[in-house]
Amino acid sequence: MNIFGYKHGELYAERVPVRRLAERYGTPLYVYSRGHFEAQYHTLHRAMAEVDPLICFSVKSNSNLSVIRTFADIGAGADIVSGGELYRLLQAGLDPSKAVFAGVGKTSEEIEFAIRENILFFTVESEAEAVRISDSARSVGATARIAFRVNPDVNPDTHLYVSTGRKETKFGLDIERSLAACERAAALPNIELAGIHMHIGSQILAPEPFAAALERVAPLCMRLRSLYSSVRYLDIGGGLGISYHSGQAPLDPARYASAVVPVLKEIGLSVVLEPGRFLVGNGGLLVCRVQYVKDNAFRKFLIIDAGMNDLIRPSLYEAHHDVLPVRHTDRTCRADLVGPICETGDFIALDRELPCSEQGDLLAIASAGAYGFTMSSNYNSRLRAAAVLVHGGRARLIRKREVFKDLVRGELRPPRARQ
């Protein structure tokens, strides 16, 4: 679904001109579409209807309270990876009993927080973590539900940094080790073995790796079902890929479902899904303004007021994001789109055909709804961007632009030197 398009030569977000948003709220500015978020959720849920999954929005992809609330309002759960994300979903009003807690380095404090809030289950990455969860549950006088993360050793054909299902990654346990780990964990006090979890990676554009992973974990699931009546869930993670540029086909939910649903029905456990990028990635823009146009003997540079501190994906993953003119033009120029950060790696696009722009023009960086603001920083003491959520013809500010005082909040003023 493409919720951004041109009308009368201007870029719109749903029924709101992007130019008007930039004029009112300034730049850099994240612009999100609630319509896109809801449509993606319903499309995926319909495709997977035969197994009636609990779709847990991956909070790490976009942790704004209003975005979390959007998914809570339509029945989603949440996939979290920290105590801070649990706090966010509580502030947003999402029911924590529909939250699953992943991550390889959970602290005792985070675990106890999650147990008290009665989350659905923890994704457990190691035997030592299961022991820690048992100790934490005993200390608060409760039972904790866990699902071991199984690493099926499937190559998802994605970027190395977001491939998580290979045996050499830090995530999960191999299949052979998982059964023994589950048996030991089931004997721990204050622990309920609730299921199995897997997640093979992100931005996967073909359904075959998902089906292959399920085929590998199916015998383990069957075995655990026969041993423990408490085993009820199979969490199959997320990773559904989206289109980042014209010509790149996203993973169609219907194709995904046709590949995984038959195996899921055979396994017979309640299904949990953890999409993030699929739900929000193409529902966001990062709007920026050209500050300078610079030429040298080798390159043309469009220097904008958004940089790697606002959107790090191009620098970190060499990721492609389409760049759209806010006022339509067919004229292009070969250039680098770079930011204000004092790093050579501060770029959005390198040596690309970009909208021909002049100082003061507005540009919109597409596919910025996932892993944009959540990975942003104050590097170079830059102020983090504002964000708005568009719904139909209305736009609402959902994050204020930072001011200089925000940069030093929490820091202690140094004492004056003694004379």
HURA-V112718 format. One record per pair of residues at least 6 apart in sequence whose ideal C-beta (glycine too) atoms are under 8 Angstrom apart, sorted by sequence separation. I is the first residue (numbers start at 1). J is the second residue. D is the distance in whole Angstrom. If there is no record, write none. Layout:
[[I:J:D] [I:J:D]]
This chain:
[[5:11:7] [6:12:7] [11:17:7] [12:18:7] [72:78:8] [80:86:5] [90:96:6] [124:130:5] [137:143:6] [163:169:7] [165:171:8] [185:191:6] [204:210:7] [225:231:5] [243:249:7] [294:300:7] [295:301:7] [308:314:7] [313:319:4] [314:320:8] [340:346:8] [355:361:8] [357:363:6] [378:384:6] [389:395:7] [4:11:6] [5:12:6] [10:17:5] [11:18:5] [22:29:6] [71:78:8] [78:85:8] [89:96:7] [122:129:8] [137:144:4] [156:163:6] [164:171:5] [165:172:8] [167:174:6] [186:193:5] [224:231:5] [243:250:5] [264:271:6] [293:300:7] [294:301:4] [308:315:4] [314:321:7] [339:346:5] [377:384:8] [388:395:5] [389:396:5] [4:12:7] [10:18:7] [11:19:7] [13:21:7] [21:29:6] [45:53:7] [114:122:7] [136:144:7] [155:163:7] [173:181:6] [185:193:6] [201:209:8] [242:250:5] [293:301:7] [313:321:7] [338:346:6] [339:347:7] [355:363:6] [376:384:5] [388:396:6] [4:13:6] [10:19:6] [59:68:6] [80:89:7] [101:110:8] [124:133:7] [156:165:6] [200:209:6] [241:250:6] [242:251:8] [292:301:8] [293:302:6] [294:303:6] [338:347:5] [339:348:7] [376:385:7] [388:397:5] [389:398:5] [3:13:7] [21:31:6] [45:55:6] [68:78:7] [86:96:7] [89:99:6] [134:144:7] [200:210:7] [221:231:8] [240:250:8] [241:251:5] [293:303:7] [311:321:7] [337:347:7] [338:348:7] [387:397:8] [388:398:6] [3:14:6] [44:55:6] [57:68:7] [78:89:5] [111:122:7] [122:133:6] [133:144:5] [154:165:5] [155:166:7] [182:193:6] [240:251:5] [292:303:4] [336:347:6] [337:348:4] [373:384:7] [386:397:7] [387:398:5] [153:165:7] [154:166:8] [290:302:6] [291:303:5] [337:349:4] [373:385:7] [387:399:4] [18:31:6] [86:99:7] [101:114:5] [133:146:6] [152:165:6] [153:166:6] [200:213:5] [221:234:6] [240:253:7] [290:303:7] [291:304:6] [336:349:7] [386:399:6] [4:18:8] [41:55:6] [57:71:4] [151:165:6] [153:167:4] [290:304:6] [291:305:6] [323:337:6] [336:350:5] [373:387:6] [385:399:8] [386:400:6] [86:101:7] [99:114:8] [151:166:7] [198:213:6] [289:304:7] [336:351:6] [337:352:7] [386:401:4] [41:57:8] [78:94:5] [106:122:7] [130:146:6] [151:167:6] [198:214:8] [240:256:6] [288:304:4] [289:305:5] [335:351:8] [336:352:8] [385:401:7] [72:89:8] [77:94:7] [217:234:8] [288:305:5] [334:351:7] [335:352:7] [337:354:6] [348:365:6] [384:401:8] [13:31:5] [76:94:8] [77:95:8] [96:114:8] [99:117:8] [101:119:6] [115:133:8] [130:148:8] [151:169:7] [178:196:8] [288:306:4] [334:352:7] [383:401:6] [384:402:5] [14:33:6] [57:76:5] [59:78:5] [60:79:8] [80:99:6] [100:119:7] [198:217:6] [334:353:6] [335:354:5] [383:402:4] [13:33:6] [55:75:8] [56:76:7] [57:77:7] [59:79:6] [60:80:8] [68:88:6] [72:92:6] [78:98:7] [79:99:7] [80:100:7] [81:101:7] [99:119:5] [100:120:5] [101:121:8] [103:123:8] [151:171:6] [286:306:6] [333:353:7] [334:354:8] [383:403:7] [14:35:5] [55:76:5] [56:77:4] [57:78:6] [58:79:4] [59:80:5] [60:81:6] [68:89:6] [72:93:6] [77:98:3] [78:99:4] [79:100:6] [80:101:5] [81:102:5] [82:103:7] [96:117:4] [97:118:5] [99:120:6] [100:121:6] [101:122:5] [102:123:4] [104:125:5] [111:132:6] [115:136:6] [151:172:4] [153:174:7] [196:217:6] [332:353:5] [333:354:6] [383:404:7] [55:77:7] [56:78:5] [57:79:7] [59:81:8] [63:85:6] [72:94:4] [76:98:8] [77:99:6] [78:100:8] [80:102:7] [81:103:4] [96:118:6] [97:119:7] [98:120:6] [100:122:8] [101:123:7] [103:125:7] [104:126:8] [111:133:6] [115:137:6] [122:144:6] [124:146:5] [149:171:6] [150:172:6] [151:173:6] [153:175:8] [214:236:7] [288:310:8] [332:354:6] [384:406:8] [54:77:5] [56:79:4] [65:88:6] [69:92:5] [71:94:7] [72:95:7] [77:100:7] [79:102:6] [96:119:5] [97:120:6] [100:123:6] [106:129:7] [121:144:8] [122:145:7] [123:146:8] [124:147:7] [149:172:4] [150:173:6] [151:174:6] [152:175:7] [213:236:8] [332:355:6] [333:356:5] [383:406:7] [68:92:4] [69:93:6] [83:107:8] [86:110:8] [108:132:6] [112:136:5] [116:140:6] [118:142:8] [121:145:4] [122:146:5] [123:147:6] [124:148:5] [125:149:5] [148:172:8] [149:173:7] [150:174:8] [151:175:8] [196:220:7] [236:260:7] [286:310:6] [331:355:7] [332:356:6] [333:357:8] [378:402:8] [383:407:7] [60:85:7] [63:88:5] [69:94:7] [111:136:4] [115:140:5] [120:145:7] [121:146:6] [122:147:7] [123:148:8] [124:149:6] [148:173:6] [150:175:6] [172:197:8] [196:221:6] [286:311:5] [323:348:7] [331:356:4] [59:85:5] [65:91:6] [66:92:8] [68:94:6] [83:109:7] [106:132:7] [116:142:7] [119:145:8] [121:147:5] [123:149:5] [172:198:7] [210:236:7] [323:349:6] [329:355:6] [337:363:8] [373:399:8] [381:407:5] [65:92:5] [83:110:4] [86:113:6] [90:117:7] [106:133:8] [108:135:8] [112:139:7] [115:142:5] [251:278:8] [321:348:6] [329:356:6] [82:110:7] [86:114:6] [108:136:5] [112:140:5] [150:178:5] [171:199:7] [196:224:7] [236:264:7] [250:278:8] [315:343:8] [321:349:7] [4:33:7] [59:88:6] [115:144:5] [195:224:8] [210:239:7] [310:339:7] [320:349:8] [323:352:8] [378:407:6] [3:33:4] [32:62:8] [37:67:7] [41:71:7] [59:89:6] [83:113:5] [148:178:6] [234:264:7] [309:339:8] [315:345:5] [325:355:4] [83:114:7] [86:117:7] [193:224:7] [307:338:8] [308:339:6] [315:346:7] [323:354:5] [324:355:7] [3:35:6] [32:64:8] [38:70:7] [42:74:7] [307:339:2] [309:341:6] [315:347:7] [323:355:6] [325:357:7] [3:36:4] [37:70:5] [41:74:6] [86:119:7] [111:144:8] [148:181:6] [165:198:7] [234:267:6] [300:333:6] [302:335:5] [304:337:6] [306:339:6] [307:340:5] [308:341:5] [314:347:6] [37:71:7] [148:182:6] [165:199:7] [300:334:7] [301:335:6] [302:336:7] [304:338:7] [305:339:8] [307:341:4] [314:348:5] [327:361:7] [1:36:6] [32:67:7] [41:76:6] [164:199:6] [165:200:3] [193:228:5] [196:231:8] [204:239:5] [234:269:4] [236:271:7] [238:273:7] [240:275:6] [242:277:6] [300:335:4] [301:336:5] [302:337:5] [303:338:6] [304:339:6] [305:340:6] [308:343:7] [314:349:7] [326:361:8] [327:362:7] [3:39:8] [34:70:6] [38:74:6] [164:200:6] [165:201:6] [194:230:6] [195:231:5] [199:235:8] [202:238:7] [203:239:7] [204:240:7] [205:241:4] [233:269:6] [234:270:7] [235:271:8] [236:272:7] [237:273:8] [238:274:4] [239:275:8] [241:277:7] [242:278:6] [299:335:7] [300:336:7] [302:338:7] [303:339:7] [304:340:8] [325:361:7] [326:362:4] [148:185:7] [163:200:8] [164:201:5] [193:230:5] [194:231:7] [195:232:6] [196:233:8] [197:234:8] [198:235:7] [199:236:8] [200:237:7] [202:239:5] [204:241:5] [232:269:6] [233:270:5] [234:271:6] [235:272:4] [236:273:6] [237:274:5] [238:275:4] [240:277:7] [241:278:8] [299:336:6] [301:338:6] [303:340:7] [308:345:7] [311:348:7] [325:362:8] [326:363:7] [1:39:5] [163:201:4] [164:202:8] [192:230:5] [193:231:6] [194:232:6] [195:233:3] [196:234:6] [197:235:4] [198:236:6] [199:237:3] [201:239:5] [203:241:4] [231:269:7] [232:270:5] [233:271:8] [234:272:7] [235:273:8] [236:274:8] [238:276:6] [240:278:4] [308:346:4] [325:363:6] [326:364:6] [341:379:6] [342:380:6] [1:40:7] [146:185:6] [162:201:5] [194:233:6] [195:234:6] [196:235:7] [198:237:6] [199:238:7] [200:239:6] [202:241:8] [203:242:7] [233:272:6] [235:274:7] [238:277:7] [242:281:5] [243:282:7] [285:324:8] [287:326:7] [307:346:5] [308:347:7] [324:363:7] [325:364:8] [341:380:5] [162:202:4] [195:235:7] [197:237:7] [199:239:7] [238:278:7] [242:282:5] [323:363:6] [324:364:4] [340:380:7] [162:203:6] [175:216:6] [179:220:6] [186:227:8] [323:364:7] [324:365:8] [341:382:7] [1:43:8] [56:98:7] [175:217:7] [178:220:6] [182:224:6] [186:228:6] [306:348:7] [323:365:6] [324:366:6] [340:382:7] [56:99:7] [77:120:7] [158:201:5] [159:202:8] [205:248:8] [225:268:7] [322:365:8] [323:366:7] [54:98:7] [56:100:6] [156:200:5] [158:202:6] [159:203:7] [165:209:8] [179:223:6] [183:227:8] [186:230:8] [205:249:7] [207:251:7] [225:269:7] [304:348:7] [321:365:5] [322:366:4] [146:191:6] [156:201:4] [158:203:5] [175:220:6] [179:224:7] [205:250:7] [206:251:7] [218:263:6] [222:267:7] [321:366:6] [322:367:7] [125:171:6] [127:173:8] [144:190:6] [146:192:7] [147:193:8] [150:196:6] [152:198:6] [154:200:5] [158:204:5] [182:228:8] [205:251:5] [210:256:7] [214:260:6] [221:267:5] [321:367:5] [100:147:8] [102:149:7] [125:172:6] [126:173:7] [143:190:5] [144:191:6] [145:192:5] [146:193:6] [147:194:5] [150:197:7] [151:198:7] [157:204:7] [158:205:8] [204:251:6] [321:368:7] [125:173:8] [142:190:7] [143:191:7] [144:192:7] [146:194:6] [147:195:4] [148:196:6] [149:197:5] [150:198:5] [152:200:7] [156:204:5] [157:205:8] [165:213:6] [207:255:5] [211:259:4] [215:263:6] [218:266:7] [221:269:6] [143:192:5] [145:194:4] [147:196:6] [148:197:7] [149:198:7] [157:206:7] [207:256:5] [210:259:6] [211:260:6] [214:263:4] [218:267:5] [291:340:7] [147:197:4] [149:199:7] [210:260:5] [214:264:7] [130:181:7] [134:185:8] [138:189:6] [207:258:7] [208:259:7] [137:189:8] [138:190:5] [157:209:7] [207:259:4] [211:263:6] [299:351:8] [302:354:6] [137:190:4] [156:209:4] [207:260:7] [214:267:8] [127:181:5] [130:184:7] [134:188:4] [137:191:7] [155:209:7] [311:365:6] [130:185:4] [134:189:6] [154:209:5] [302:357:6] [134:190:6] [127:184:6] [131:188:7] [134:191:5] [311:368:6] [127:185:7] [130:188:6] [133:191:7] [154:212:5] [313:371:6] [154:213:5] [304:363:7] [306:365:7] [313:372:7] [316:375:8] [152:212:8] [124:185:7] [130:191:7] [152:213:4] [302:363:8] [311:372:5] [154:216:7] [310:372:7] [313:375:7] [153:216:8] [310:373:8] [312:375:5] [152:216:4] [293:357:7] [311:375:8] [312:376:7] [152:217:6] [293:358:6] [311:376:7] [312:377:8] [54:120:8] [104:170:6] [293:359:6] [310:376:5] [104:171:6] [150:217:5] [290:357:5] [292:359:6] [309:376:6] [290:358:7] [291:359:7] [309:377:5] [290:359:6] [309:378:7] [150:220:7] [290:360:6] [309:379:4] [289:360:7] [290:361:5] [308:379:7] [309:380:7] [289:361:7] [290:362:8] [310:382:8] [121:194:4] [196:269:8] [289:362:6] [290:363:7] [307:380:8] [309:382:5] [120:194:8] [121:195:7] [123:197:4] [195:269:6] [203:277:6] [288:362:7] [289:363:8] [310:384:7] [195:270:8] [197:272:8] [199:274:7] [202:277:6] [244:319:7] [245:320:5] [287:362:6] [288:363:6] [307:382:7] [309:384:8] [310:385:6] [244:320:5] [245:321:8] [246:322:7] [287:363:7] [288:364:8] [195:272:8] [244:321:6] [245:322:5] [287:364:5] [288:365:7] [244:322:7] [286:364:7] [287:365:8] [285:364:4] [286:365:4] [306:385:7] [285:365:7] [158:239:8] [285:366:6] [286:368:4] [156:239:7] [158:241:8] [284:367:7] [285:368:6] [282:366:7] [284:368:4] [285:369:8] [282:367:5] [284:369:3] [147:233:6] [281:367:5] [283:369:4] [284:370:7] [286:372:6] [282:369:6] [147:235:6] [281:369:5] [284:372:6] [280:369:4] [281:370:4] [280:370:5] [281:371:8] [279:370:8] [277:370:4] [276:370:6] [277:371:7] [102:197:7] [100:197:8] [102:199:8] [286:385:7] [121:233:7] [123:235:7] [120:233:8] [244:366:8] [244:367:5] [243:367:8] [242:367:7] [100:235:6] [120:272:8] [161:316:7] [162:317:8] [161:317:6] [159:317:5] [79:238:7] [159:319:8] [100:272:6] [102:274:8] [100:274:7] [58:238:6] [77:272:8] [79:274:4] [44:240:8] [79:276:7] [48:253:7] [47:253:4] [46:253:8] [47:254:5] [50:257:8] [71:279:7] [44:253:5] [47:256:7] [48:257:5] [43:253:6] [47:257:4] [51:261:6] [50:261:5] [48:261:7] [51:264:5] [67:280:7] [51:265:6] [62:276:7] [50:265:7] [61:276:3] [54:270:7] [56:272:6] [58:274:5] [60:276:7] [61:277:6] [54:271:7] [56:273:7] [58:275:6] [59:276:8] [53:271:4] [54:272:5] [55:273:5] [56:274:5] [57:275:7] [58:276:3] [61:279:8] [62:280:5] [52:271:7] [53:272:6] [54:273:7] [57:276:7] [58:277:8] [61:280:6] [51:271:5] [53:273:5] [55:275:7] [61:281:7] [58:279:8] [57:279:6] [62:284:7] [48:271:7] [48:273:7] [44:273:7] [44:275:6] [44:278:7] [40:275:8] [44:279:8] [40:278:6] [41:279:6] [40:279:5] [40:280:8] [37:279:6] [37:280:6] [40:283:7] [36:280:8] [36:282:7] [37:283:5] [36:283:3] [32:280:7] [35:283:8] [34:283:8] [33:283:5] [32:283:6] [33:284:7] [32:284:5] [31:284:7] [30:284:6] [31:285:5] [30:285:7] [31:286:8] [30:286:6] [31:287:6] [29:286:7] [30:287:8] [28:286:6] [29:287:4] [28:287:7] [29:288:8] [27:287:6] [28:288:5] [27:288:5] [27:289:5] [22:287:5] [21:287:7] [18:285:7] [22:289:7] [18:287:6] [13:285:7] [28:305:6] [27:305:6] [28:306:4] [3:282:8] [27:306:7] [2:282:7] [3:283:6] [1:282:7] [4:285:6] [28:310:5] [22:326:7] [19:326:5] [62:369:6] [18:326:5] [19:327:7] [61:369:8] [62:370:6] [61:370:4] [62:371:8] [64:373:7] [61:371:6] [62:372:7] [60:371:8] [62:373:7] [63:374:5] [62:374:6] [11:324:6] [61:374:7] [11:325:7] [60:374:6] [11:326:5] [10:326:7] [11:327:8] [10:327:6] [11:328:7] [9:327:6] [10:328:7] [9:328:5] [70:389:8] [4:324:7] [6:328:5] [67:389:7] [64:387:6] [66:389:5] [64:389:8] [66:396:7] [67:398:8] [66:398:4] [31:364:8] [36:369:8] [65:398:7] [64:398:6] [27:362:7] [64:399:6] [33:369:8] [32:369:6] [30:368:7] [22:362:5] [30:372:6] [19:362:6] [30:373:5] [18:362:7] [18:364:6] [11:364:6] [30:385:6] [32:387:7] [34:389:6] [35:390:8] [29:385:6] [30:386:7] [31:387:8] [32:388:7] [33:389:8] [34:390:7] [35:391:7] [28:385:4] [29:386:5] [30:387:4] [31:388:6] [32:389:5] [33:390:5] [34:391:4] [35:392:7] [27:385:8] [29:387:7] [30:388:7] [32:390:7] [33:391:8] [29:388:7] [31:390:6] [4:364:7] [26:386:7] [25:386:5] [4:366:7] [25:388:6] [31:395:8] [32:398:8] [21:388:6] [21:390:8] [30:399:8] [25:397:6] [16:390:5] [21:395:6] [26:401:6] [14:390:5] [25:401:7] [13:390:5] [14:391:7] [15:392:6] [16:393:6] [14:392:6] [15:393:4] [16:394:7] [14:393:7] [16:395:5] [13:395:8]]
